[in-house]
Amino acid sequence: MAVSPAPAAGRDTERLWFSQIAGAALVDSRDERLGKVDDVIARIGDGVYPPVTGVVSRIGGRRVFIPEERVSRPDGNGVMRLVGETLNLLSFERRQGEVLLGADVLGRRVISVDAGRLVHANDIAFAKTRGRWRVTGIDTGPRGLMRRLLPWSGQGEVHREAAFVDWSNVEPFVGHVPGSRLLPLR
């Protein structure tokens, strides 16, 4: 399996893992619990590193979409804060080109394009550059699996890059999003 290092992190780059977001409590500006984060949505096809468009949260028994700019990054206790006072409570509906990273990618096999083989997506990496969260890669190693299965365990540890596959080398099996950059081997 070809493993590539994570994209170089500049001073303005923040890092985050799917395992830090999934299941995080969602609270409002008065610290009242609204619900929890179920999934993260990215728009595949908008550049090499897909932008995160928002999260899906369960609030009052329904799944709702919350735009990326309306939630804070999780704090050390696994809490995400809603930014602003209002929230659209219409039920979530997936749009064309959107991928639910937890449902469609996490825990599944994806193609490592440069290696031309299947790898397991144990965790998904995000980086914030110039004010926008983007999907930057997947963790294929056992530590990513442990972070996913035991949420918030070892979140303070430095992530080892040994099992990181850059998103530019990943082709997910997502039926409703066109793709297939894998070239046949000769």
Backbone as a chain_set.jsonl record, in Angstrom:
{"seq": "MAVSPAPAAGRDTERLWFSQIAGAALVDSRDERLGKVDDVIARIGDGVYPPVTGVVSRIGGRRVFIPEERVSRPDGNGVMRLVGETLNLLSFERRQGEVLLGADVLGRRVISVDAGRLVHANDIAFAKTRGRWRVTGIDTGPRGLMRRLLPWSGQGEVHREAAFVDWSNVEPFVGHVPGSRLLPLR", "coords": {"N": [[0.852, -1.166, 0.0], [0.674, 2.124, -0.923], [1.644, 4.756, 0.966], [1.22, 8.048, 1.828], [2.703, 11.063, 3.102], [1.001, 13.356, 5.315], [-0.498, 16.377, 4.044], [1.578, 19.232, 4.134], [1.486, 21.103, 7.063], [0.753, 24.367, 7.551], [1.205, 27.435, 9.432], [-1.357, 28.486, 9.633], [-3.007, 26.327, 9.537], [-5.359, 24.08, 10.788], [-5.961, 20.902, 12.309], [-8.172, 18.082, 12.268], [-10.075, 15.179, 13.178], [-12.429, 12.779, 11.957], [-13.359, 11.06, 13.953], [-13.274, 12.712, 16.151], [-15.398, 14.361, 15.778], [-17.812, 12.936, 15.219], [-20.622, 11.99, 17.041], [-20.281, 14.009, 18.834], [-21.533, 16.272, 21.263], [-23.992, 18.744, 20.605], [-24.363, 22.066, 21.344], [-26.106, 25.127, 22.237], [-25.595, 28.755, 22.302], [-26.037, 29.27, 24.976], [-25.181, 27.069, 26.285], [-27.031, 24.996, 26.288], [-28.083, 21.774, 25.616], [-28.611, 20.668, 22.341], [-28.584, 18.483, 20.638], [-26.864, 15.825, 18.941], [-23.938, 15.308, 16.902], [-24.173, 13.544, 13.933], [-23.013, 12.989, 11.395], [-20.664, 14.036, 8.826], [-20.636, 16.226, 6.078], [-19.367, 16.359, 2.817], [-18.44, 17.902, -0.29], [-17.878, 16.228, -3.042], [-15.736, 16.472, -5.838], [-15.317, 19.154, -5.955], [-12.572, 20.318, -6.331], [-9.29, 18.962, -5.433], [-9.113, 18.384, -2.718], [-11.905, 17.831, -1.054], [-14.362, 20.234, -0.023], [-15.746, 20.66, 3.242], [-19.12, 20.851, 3.778], [-20.943, 20.916, 5.806], [-22.537, 19.619, 8.823], [-24.485, 16.774, 9.822], [-26.966, 16.624, 12.146], [-28.711, 15.217, 14.91], [-31.568, 16.489, 16.08], [-34.15, 16.997, 18.265], [-35.363, 14.577, 17.483], [-35.206, 14.524, 14.717], [-33.211, 14.499, 11.729], [-31.059, 17.071, 10.883], [-29.536, 19.527, 8.748], [-26.603, 21.35, 9.315], [-24.855, 24.125, 8.445], [-21.324, 24.302, 7.772], [-20.035, 26.644, 8.666], [-21.579, 27.353, 10.811], [-21.089, 25.882, 13.087], [-18.825, 25.255, 15.781], [-15.461, 23.984, 16.13], [-14.951, 20.815, 17.794], [-14.616, 20.957, 21.363], [-12.313, 20.142, 24.046], [-13.883, 18.39, 25.493], [-15.565, 17.077, 23.8], [-17.644, 18.614, 22.701], [-19.568, 20.524, 20.496], [-20.239, 23.806, 19.504], [-23.058, 25.704, 18.59], [-23.057, 28.334, 16.311], [-24.441, 31.463, 16.292], [-27.935, 32.407, 16.482], [-30.211, 31.266, 15.303], [-31.623, 28.363, 13.675], [-32.161, 26.222, 10.971], [-34.659, 23.908, 10.933], [-35.568, 22.048, 9.097], [-35.934, 18.763, 7.74], [-33.033, 16.845, 6.964], [-31.839, 16.507, 3.659], [-30.027, 14.848, 1.256], [-27.947, 16.348, -1.21], [-27.116, 16.48, -4.716], [-23.897, 15.255, -5.436], [-22.995, 15.362, -2.859], [-21.384, 13.798, -0.103], [-21.859, 11.707, 2.583], [-19.663, 11.427, 4.935], [-19.305, 9.679, 7.133], [-21.275, 7.681, 6.736], [-20.845, 6.888, 4.074], [-18.065, 6.561, 3.593], [-16.352, 6.119, 5.903], [-15.055, 3.364, 7.673], [-15.241, 1.725, 5.527], [-14.019, 0.115, 2.537], [-11.79, 1.718, 0.325], [-10.366, 2.865, -2.764], [-6.93, 3.041, -3.125], [-5.511, 5.083, -5.192], [-2.9, 5.542, -6.263], [-1.584, 3.203, -5.505], [-3.264, 1.321, -6.545], [-4.976, -0.451, -5.216], [-7.218, -1.827, -2.689], [-7.928, -0.142, 0.372], [-8.598, 0.268, 3.86], [-10.754, 2.618, 5.292], [-10.234, 3.894, 8.212], [-10.34, 6.211, 9.736], [-11.018, 9.679, 9.129], [-9.359, 12.495, 7.882], [-9.28, 16.042, 8.395], [-8.47, 19.361, 7.398], [-8.095, 22.767, 8.159], [-7.826, 25.368, 6.101], [-7.194, 28.614, 5.126], [-9.618, 29.445, 6.286], [-11.502, 27.465, 5.655], [-12.79, 24.196, 6.057], [-11.476, 21.145, 4.858], [-11.442, 17.863, 3.36], [-8.681, 15.86, 3.878], [-7.446, 13.375, 3.902], [-7.19, 9.811, 4.693], [-7.002, 7.6, 7.493], [-5.516, 4.55, 7.611], [-4.639, 2.78, 9.43], [-4.372, 0.833, 12.554], [-4.622, 2.571, 14.77], [-6.364, 4.576, 13.929], [-8.681, 3.08, 13.683], [-9.074, 2.382, 16.384], [-9.525, 4.936, 17.497], [-11.953, 5.49, 16.316], [-13.639, 3.424, 17.244], [-13.485, 3.686, 19.996], [-14.505, 6.39, 21.007], [-13.069, 9.539, 21.687], [-10.946, 8.513, 23.09], [-7.595, 8.729, 23.661], [-7.389, 11.088, 22.206], [-5.752, 13.208, 22.61], [-3.248, 12.424, 21.855], [-0.505, 12.557, 19.564], [-1.103, 12.205, 16.139], [0.016, 9.511, 14.282], [1.715, 9.453, 11.235], [2.143, 7.23, 9.67], [0.161, 5.568, 8.605], [-1.335, 7.112, 6.929], [-3.196, 8.114, 4.146], [-3.169, 10.26, 1.537], [-5.883, 12.339, 0.478], [-5.952, 12.975, -2.226], [-5.138, 10.683, -3.408], [-7.184, 8.902, -3.093], [-10.035, 7.006, -3.936], [-13.263, 6.875, -3.38], [-15.899, 4.411, -3.03], [-18.631, 5.453, -4.038], [-21.769, 5.448, -5.066], [-23.518, 7.482, -6.04], [-21.953, 9.587, -6.754], [-19.947, 10.698, -9.339], [-16.818, 9.294, -10.441], [-13.891, 7.487, -10.429], [-10.854, 7.42, -11.036], [-8.961, 5.58, -11.29], [-6.522, 3.972, -13.094], [-6.161, 1.396, -15.519], [-3.874, -1.265, -14.914], [-0.966, -2.066, -16.765]], "CA": [[0.0, 0.0, 0.0], [1.431, 3.362, -0.952], [1.195, 5.676, 2.001], [1.867, 9.331, 1.634], [2.63, 11.915, 4.285], [-0.079, 14.341, 5.326], [-0.095, 17.645, 3.47], [2.314, 20.057, 5.08], [0.629, 21.993, 7.842], [1.291, 25.696, 7.78], [0.795, 28.02, 10.706], [-2.786, 28.773, 9.642], [-3.733, 25.086, 9.31], [-5.826, 23.306, 11.933], [-6.259, 19.517, 11.963], [-9.295, 17.487, 12.971], [-10.388, 13.831, 12.723], [-13.845, 12.44, 11.997], [-13.642, 10.455, 15.255], [-13.441, 13.794, 17.118], [-16.652, 15.054, 15.475], [-18.967, 12.027, 15.295], [-21.126, 11.78, 18.386], [-20.076, 15.187, 19.682], [-22.749, 16.963, 21.694], [-24.195, 20.053, 19.991], [-24.996, 22.966, 22.304], [-26.312, 26.484, 21.751], [-24.751, 29.765, 22.94], [-26.284, 29.24, 26.427], [-24.745, 25.735, 26.707], [-28.139, 24.05, 26.354], [-27.87, 20.694, 24.643], [-29.574, 20.603, 21.242], [-28.552, 17.153, 20.048], [-25.503, 15.34, 18.717], [-23.5, 15.263, 15.51], [-24.226, 12.193, 13.365], [-22.188, 12.785, 10.214], [-20.04, 15.207, 8.203], [-20.941, 16.243, 4.648], [-18.371, 16.991, 1.94], [-18.851, 17.98, -1.694], [-16.874, 15.592, -3.902], [-15.658, 17.062, -7.17], [-14.931, 20.568, -5.819], [-11.141, 20.362, -6.072], [-8.62, 17.744, -5.015], [-9.496, 18.177, -1.327], [-13.303, 18.262, -1.014], [-14.738, 21.091, 1.097], [-16.8, 20.23, 4.148], [-20.224, 21.81, 3.665], [-21.672, 20.997, 7.066], [-22.724, 18.39, 9.584], [-25.854, 16.32, 10.035], [-27.154, 16.465, 13.577], [-30.036, 14.768, 15.331], [-32.14, 17.465, 17.001], [-35.588, 16.799, 18.435], [-35.842, 13.4, 16.776], [-35.049, 14.582, 13.262], [-31.86, 14.807, 11.234], [-31.025, 18.384, 10.253], [-28.266, 19.992, 8.192], [-26.059, 22.572, 9.904], [-23.713, 24.53, 7.623], [-20.007, 24.237, 8.41], [-19.696, 27.898, 9.339], [-22.492, 27.554, 11.947], [-20.666, 25.088, 14.243], [-17.422, 25.373, 16.16], [-14.761, 22.712, 16.208], [-15.192, 20.233, 19.116], [-13.672, 21.309, 22.413], [-11.666, 18.984, 24.663], [-14.87, 17.498, 26.098], [-16.425, 16.52, 22.757], [-18.821, 19.467, 22.552], [-19.534, 21.505, 19.408], [-21.135, 24.912, 19.825], [-23.761, 26.336, 17.486], [-22.727, 29.745, 16.15], [-25.647, 32.176, 15.877], [-29.126, 32.178, 17.301], [-31.278, 30.545, 14.611], [-31.251, 27.125, 13.029], [-33.193, 25.675, 10.1], [-34.985, 22.573, 11.421], [-36.085, 21.166, 8.051], [-35.243, 17.479, 7.701], [-31.888, 16.773, 6.064], [-31.923, 15.801, 2.383], [-28.747, 14.881, 0.546], [-27.962, 16.968, -2.531], [-26.225, 15.879, -5.718], [-22.472, 15.472, -5.237], [-22.644, 15.347, -1.445], [-21.021, 12.518, 0.474], [-21.9, 11.595, 4.039], [-18.387, 10.757, 5.141], [-19.462, 8.565, 8.065], [-22.098, 6.623, 6.148], [-20.384, 6.464, 2.751], [-16.625, 6.319, 3.485], [-15.751, 5.613, 7.138], [-15.235, 1.938, 7.928], [-15.385, 1.011, 4.251], [-12.819, 0.034, 1.699], [-11.68, 2.698, -0.749], [-9.231, 2.573, -3.636], [-5.72, 3.862, -3.102], [-5.291, 5.23, -6.629], [-1.497, 5.373, -6.641], [-1.201, 1.806, -5.309], [-4.164, 0.48, -7.313], [-5.517, -1.505, -4.369], [-8.177, -1.416, -1.683], [-7.483, 0.123, 1.74], [-9.727, 0.453, 4.775], [-10.814, 3.982, 5.845], [-10.509, 3.792, 9.644], [-10.655, 7.549, 10.212], [-10.93, 10.653, 8.037], [-8.673, 13.704, 8.325], [-9.692, 17.343, 7.876], [-7.585, 20.474, 7.699], [-8.707, 24.059, 7.898], [-6.896, 26.278, 5.457], [-7.842, 29.856, 4.68], [-10.965, 29.547, 6.812], [-12.415, 26.439, 5.135], [-12.436, 22.803, 6.337], [-11.409, 20.27, 3.689], [-11.032, 16.484, 3.603], [-7.298, 15.77, 3.41], [-6.955, 12.011, 3.784], [-7.756, 8.778, 5.554], [-6.092, 6.801, 8.308], [-5.779, 3.144, 7.31], [-4.0, 1.965, 10.461], [-5.14, 0.414, 13.73], [-4.917, 3.697, 15.671], [-7.575, 5.207, 13.414], [-9.788, 2.204, 14.06], [-9.287, 2.52, 17.83], [-10.153, 6.245, 17.747], [-13.344, 5.413, 15.865], [-14.397, 2.509, 18.082], [-13.465, 4.204, 21.364], [-14.484, 7.843, 20.826], [-12.388, 10.427, 22.634], [-9.816, 7.881, 23.769], [-6.329, 9.048, 23.012], [-7.523, 12.207, 21.278], [-4.662, 14.145, 22.823], [-1.99, 11.926, 21.309], [-0.144, 13.005, 18.215], [-1.445, 11.185, 15.153], [1.152, 9.01, 13.512], [1.474, 9.595, 9.795], [2.534, 6.017, 8.97], [-0.952, 4.927, 7.914], [-2.112, 8.183, 6.319], [-3.249, 8.153, 2.684], [-3.644, 11.573, 1.103], [-7.165, 12.24, -0.232], [-5.738, 13.047, -3.672], [-4.883, 9.312, -3.843], [-8.302, 8.078, -2.638], [-11.236, 6.932, -4.765], [-14.28, 6.161, -2.613], [-16.963, 3.723, -3.76], [-19.866, 6.16, -3.739], [-22.534, 5.257, -6.287], [-24.214, 8.656, -6.537], [-20.971, 10.619, -7.096], [-19.065, 10.179, -10.388], [-15.412, 9.284, -10.067], [-13.08, 6.508, -11.125], [-9.591, 7.923, -11.577], [-8.046, 4.455, -11.306], [-6.15, 3.585, -14.444], [-5.833, -0.031, -15.576], [-2.442, -1.585, -14.938], [-0.563, -2.735, -17.997]], "C": [[0.892, 1.222, 0.0], [0.825, 4.32, 0.054], [1.958, 6.964, 1.814], [1.767, 10.149, 2.895], [1.466, 12.877, 4.171], [0.41, 15.622, 4.674], [0.568, 18.51, 4.522], [1.384, 21.046, 5.766], [1.342, 23.319, 8.054], [0.807, 26.224, 9.113], [-0.695, 28.266, 10.784], [-3.635, 27.51, 9.466], [-4.087, 24.421, 10.632], [-6.129, 21.907, 11.443], [-7.396, 19.003, 12.834], [-9.555, 16.115, 12.368], [-11.877, 13.585, 12.85], [-14.228, 11.886, 13.368], [-13.789, 11.499, 16.352], [-14.793, 14.485, 16.955], [-17.864, 14.167, 15.709], [-19.358, 11.786, 16.744], [-20.937, 12.955, 19.32], [-21.42, 15.816, 20.037], [-22.801, 18.324, 21.009], [-24.949, 20.917, 20.987], [-25.175, 24.345, 21.678], [-25.429, 27.453, 22.54], [-24.933, 29.827, 24.452], [-25.917, 27.891, 27.035], [-25.895, 24.764, 26.934], [-27.951, 23.026, 25.241], [-28.996, 20.665, 23.621], [-29.687, 19.187, 20.684], [-27.122, 16.674, 19.946], [-25.21, 15.273, 17.228], [-23.476, 13.814, 15.039], [-23.212, 11.982, 12.249], [-21.624, 14.12, 9.732], [-20.275, 15.102, 6.698], [-19.819, 16.962, 3.9], [-18.904, 16.962, 0.521], [-17.717, 17.456, -2.55], [-16.914, 16.25, -5.279], [-15.302, 18.543, -7.134], [-13.462, 20.634, -5.413], [-10.606, 19.024, -5.593], [-9.006, 17.377, -3.585], [-10.909, 18.721, -1.14], [-13.611, 19.153, 0.192], [-15.831, 20.444, 1.942], [-17.894, 21.285, 4.065], [-21.017, 21.929, 4.952], [-21.7, 19.67, 7.78], [-24.204, 18.041, 9.612], [-25.956, 16.04, 11.525], [-28.566, 15.983, 13.854], [-30.514, 15.728, 16.413], [-33.642, 17.221, 17.071], [-36.138, 15.647, 17.631], [-35.743, 13.458, 15.268], [-33.609, 14.928, 12.913], [-31.911, 16.12, 10.488], [-29.614, 18.695, 9.774], [-27.865, 21.276, 8.894], [-24.836, 22.943, 9.078], [-22.417, 24.581, 8.436], [-19.678, 25.501, 9.19], [-20.564, 28.177, 10.572], [-22.15, 26.71, 13.171], [-19.182, 25.296, 14.499], [-16.766, 24.002, 16.089], [-14.979, 22.148, 17.605], [-14.154, 20.701, 20.133], [-13.103, 20.026, 23.018], [-12.62, 17.993, 25.299], [-15.828, 16.901, 25.073], [-17.714, 17.289, 22.566], [-18.586, 20.438, 21.402], [-20.599, 22.556, 19.713], [-21.742, 25.47, 18.548], [-23.403, 27.819, 17.465], [-23.963, 30.446, 15.601], [-26.835, 31.745, 16.705], [-30.207, 31.343, 16.625], [-30.73, 29.309, 13.919], [-32.423, 26.633, 12.199], [-33.445, 24.224, 10.507], [-35.667, 21.684, 10.381], [-35.283, 19.873, 8.046], [-34.149, 17.49, 6.641], [-32.23, 15.973, 4.812], [-30.6, 15.964, 1.667], [-28.923, 15.516, -0.823], [-26.955, 16.265, -3.437], [-24.772, 16.25, -5.422], [-22.041, 15.465, -3.787], [-22.361, 13.925, -0.981], [-21.14, 12.644, 1.989], [-20.674, 10.775, 4.416], [-18.49, 9.574, 6.097], [-20.201, 7.407, 7.45], [-21.492, 6.046, 4.876], [-18.916, 6.041, 2.69], [-16.049, 5.624, 4.721], [-16.076, 4.136, 7.361], [-15.376, 1.102, 6.671], [-14.035, 0.935, 3.538], [-12.915, 1.081, 0.601], [-10.469, 2.309, -1.585], [-8.105, 3.559, -3.361], [-5.271, 3.944, -4.557], [-3.841, 4.977, -7.016], [-1.025, 3.932, -6.475], [-2.074, 0.859, -6.126], [-4.724, -0.681, -6.511], [-6.465, -0.937, -3.328], [-7.498, -1.197, -0.334], [-8.722, 0.411, 2.573], [-9.664, 1.864, 5.383], [-11.221, 3.907, 7.313], [-10.814, 5.133, 10.291], [-10.425, 8.504, 9.047], [-10.338, 11.942, 8.59], [-9.235, 14.94, 7.634], [-8.611, 18.354, 8.221], [-8.314, 21.76, 7.348], [-7.635, 24.981, 7.34], [-7.682, 27.449, 4.886], [-9.322, 29.893, 5.062], [-11.945, 28.484, 6.379], [-11.914, 25.042, 5.49], [-12.485, 21.996, 5.056], [-10.997, 18.874, 4.125], [-9.628, 16.336, 3.037], [-6.77, 14.348, 3.296], [-7.678, 11.048, 4.696], [-6.641, 8.105, 6.332], [-6.462, 5.341, 8.066], [-5.247, 2.218, 8.393], [-4.889, 1.642, 11.65], [-5.456, 1.552, 14.696], [-6.174, 4.441, 15.224], [-8.813, 4.396, 13.772], [-10.095, 2.333, 15.547], [-9.942, 3.86, 18.168], [-11.631, 6.201, 17.383], [-14.185, 4.553, 16.796], [-14.489, 2.961, 19.536], [-13.389, 5.725, 21.309], [-13.864, 8.574, 22.009], [-11.332, 9.73, 23.461], [-8.564, 8.234, 22.988], [-6.412, 10.218, 22.053], [-6.378, 13.196, 21.442], [-3.353, 13.698, 22.205], [-1.749, 12.453, 19.904], [-0.441, 11.873, 17.244], [-0.204, 10.781, 14.376], [0.793, 9.01, 12.037], [1.72, 8.312, 9.021], [1.402, 5.399, 8.159], [-1.855, 5.958, 7.243], [-2.03, 8.096, 4.799], [-3.892, 9.474, 2.294], [-4.915, 11.426, 0.264], [-6.99, 12.316, -1.745], [-5.453, 11.666, -4.261], [-5.999, 8.356, -3.444], [-9.45, 8.164, -3.629], [-12.278, 6.163, -3.969], [-15.278, 5.467, -3.532], [-18.28, 4.378, -3.375], [-20.673, 6.199, -5.024], [-23.156, 6.499, -6.866], [-23.267, 9.807, -6.888], [-20.045, 10.051, -8.16], [-17.608, 10.241, -9.967], [-14.62, 8.425, -10.998], [-11.889, 7.129, -11.833], [-8.582, 6.8, -11.701], [-7.771, 4.053, -12.757], [-5.797, 2.102, -14.454], [-4.33, -0.244, -15.627], [-2.114, -2.331, -16.209], [0.44, -3.814, -17.69]], "O": [[1.78, 1.34, 0.845], [-0.36, 4.648, -0.009], [3.179, 6.971, 1.663], [0.843, 9.957, 3.685], [0.998, 13.178, 3.073], [1.599, 15.932, 4.736], [0.153, 18.511, 5.682], [0.596, 21.735, 5.117], [2.408, 23.373, 8.667], [0.084, 25.54, 9.838], [-1.261, 28.26, 11.877], [-4.847, 27.604, 9.268], [-3.226, 24.223, 11.489], [-6.515, 21.727, 10.288], [-7.565, 19.425, 13.978], [-9.292, 15.898, 11.186], [-12.522, 14.121, 13.751], [-15.296, 12.204, 13.89], [-14.375, 11.205, 17.394], [-15.28, 15.123, 17.889], [-18.838, 14.596, 16.329], [-18.522, 11.422, 17.571], [-21.377, 12.915, 20.469], [-22.327, 15.88, 19.207], [-21.773, 18.983, 20.851], [-26.041, 20.557, 21.427], [-24.491, 24.695, 20.716], [-24.61, 27.025, 23.353], [-24.081, 30.377, 25.15], [-26.295, 27.597, 28.169], [-25.752, 23.806, 27.693], [-27.695, 23.371, 24.088], [-30.175, 20.64, 23.975], [-30.773, 18.752, 20.302], [-26.268, 17.054, 20.746], [-26.12, 15.192, 16.403], [-22.843, 12.96, 15.66], [-22.61, 10.913, 12.158], [-22.05, 15.188, 10.172], [-20.132, 14.029, 6.112], [-19.381, 18.039, 4.303], [-19.717, 16.107, 0.168], [-16.717, 18.142, -2.764], [-17.983, 16.545, -5.813], [-15.014, 19.131, -8.176], [-13.148, 20.971, -4.271], [-11.361, 18.077, -5.375], [-9.204, 16.203, -3.274], [-11.099, 19.935, -1.074], [-13.172, 18.862, 1.304], [-16.721, 19.77, 1.424], [-17.633, 22.473, 4.257], [-21.694, 22.933, 5.171], [-21.0, 18.726, 7.414], [-25.064, 18.906, 9.445], [-25.139, 15.314, 12.094], [-29.501, 16.305, 13.121], [-29.956, 15.782, 17.509], [-34.326, 17.237, 16.048], [-37.264, 15.719, 17.141], [-36.161, 12.516, 14.595], [-32.892, 15.559, 13.689], [-32.707, 16.281, 9.563], [-28.63, 18.196, 10.32], [-28.679, 22.185, 9.054], [-23.879, 22.171, 9.01], [-22.428, 24.868, 9.634], [-19.096, 25.424, 10.272], [-20.308, 29.137, 11.298], [-22.837, 26.799, 14.189], [-18.391, 25.486, 13.575], [-17.449, 22.982, 15.999], [-15.179, 22.925, 18.538], [-12.971, 20.828, 19.817], [-13.397, 18.933, 22.533], [-12.223, 16.871, 25.616], [-16.815, 16.274, 25.456], [-18.761, 16.699, 22.3], [-17.547, 21.094, 21.333], [-21.713, 22.232, 20.125], [-21.047, 25.684, 17.555], [-23.446, 28.482, 18.501], [-24.476, 30.059, 14.551], [-26.745, 30.831, 17.524], [-31.047, 30.763, 17.314], [-29.54, 29.218, 13.618], [-33.56, 26.628, 12.672], [-32.536, 23.397, 10.432], [-36.28, 20.677, 10.736], [-34.082, 19.886, 8.318], [-34.312, 18.067, 5.565], [-32.832, 14.902, 4.891], [-30.109, 17.079, 1.49], [-29.91, 15.265, -1.514], [-26.064, 15.552, -2.973], [-24.457, 17.416, -5.187], [-20.848, 15.553, -3.499], [-23.014, 12.974, -1.41], [-20.593, 13.565, 2.595], [-20.658, 9.558, 4.232], [-17.823, 8.561, 5.887], [-19.799, 6.257, 7.623], [-21.61, 4.847, 4.622], [-18.546, 5.245, 1.827], [-15.327, 4.636, 4.587], [-17.229, 3.718, 7.249], [-15.607, -0.104, 6.749], [-13.066, 1.603, 3.901], [-13.98, 1.302, 0.023], [-9.641, 1.507, -1.151], [-8.315, 4.772, -3.367], [-4.716, 2.985, -5.094], [-3.575, 4.275, -7.991], [-0.157, 3.479, -7.222], [-1.682, -0.281, -6.377], [-4.926, -1.771, -7.047], [-6.515, 0.274, -3.108], [-6.612, -1.956, 0.059], [-9.773, 0.76, 2.035], [-8.632, 2.257, 5.928], [-12.41, 3.861, 7.629], [-11.496, 5.173, 11.315], [-9.72, 8.174, 8.093], [-10.76, 12.425, 9.64], [-9.612, 14.904, 6.462], [-7.917, 18.21, 9.227], [-9.053, 21.827, 6.365], [-6.669, 25.326, 8.02], [-8.713, 27.267, 4.239], [-10.169, 30.313, 4.274], [-13.128, 28.584, 6.704], [-10.748, 24.727, 5.255], [-13.412, 22.135, 4.259], [-10.297, 18.705, 5.123], [-9.391, 16.641, 1.868], [-5.742, 14.128, 2.655], [-8.64, 11.404, 5.377], [-5.493, 8.048, 5.889], [-7.605, 4.945, 8.294], [-5.387, 1.0, 8.288], [-6.02, 2.12, 11.741], [-6.476, 1.497, 15.382], [-6.96, 4.886, 16.06], [-9.856, 4.949, 14.118], [-11.264, 2.387, 15.93], [-10.82, 3.917, 19.03], [-12.463, 6.804, 18.061], [-15.322, 4.908, 17.108], [-15.46, 2.653, 20.226], [-12.323, 6.297, 21.538], [-14.116, 8.252, 23.17], [-10.857, 10.296, 24.446], [-8.508, 8.045, 21.772], [-5.572, 10.331, 21.16], [-6.066, 13.941, 20.513], [-2.438, 14.506, 22.046], [-2.686, 12.752, 19.163], [-0.078, 10.723, 17.49], [0.532, 11.631, 13.875], [-0.306, 8.611, 11.65], [1.521, 8.298, 7.806], [1.654, 4.771, 7.131], [-3.034, 5.685, 7.017], [-0.942, 8.016, 4.229], [-5.024, 9.763, 2.68], [-5.023, 10.515, -0.557], [-7.811, 11.766, -2.479], [-5.518, 11.489, -5.477], [-5.804, 7.141, -3.45], [-9.8, 9.246, -4.103], [-12.205, 4.937, -3.881], [-15.479, 5.885, -4.672], [-18.969, 3.9, -2.474], [-20.308, 6.899, -5.968], [-23.318, 6.582, -8.084], [-23.721, 10.884, -7.275], [-19.409, 9.023, -7.926], [-17.208, 11.135, -9.221], [-14.662, 8.603, -12.216], [-11.898, 7.338, -13.046], [-7.464, 7.023, -12.165], [-8.697, 3.826, -13.537], [-5.198, 1.603, -13.501], [-3.605, 0.495, -16.293], [-2.91, -3.145, -16.677], [0.907, -4.5, -18.599]]}, "num_chains": 1, "name": "protein.A"}
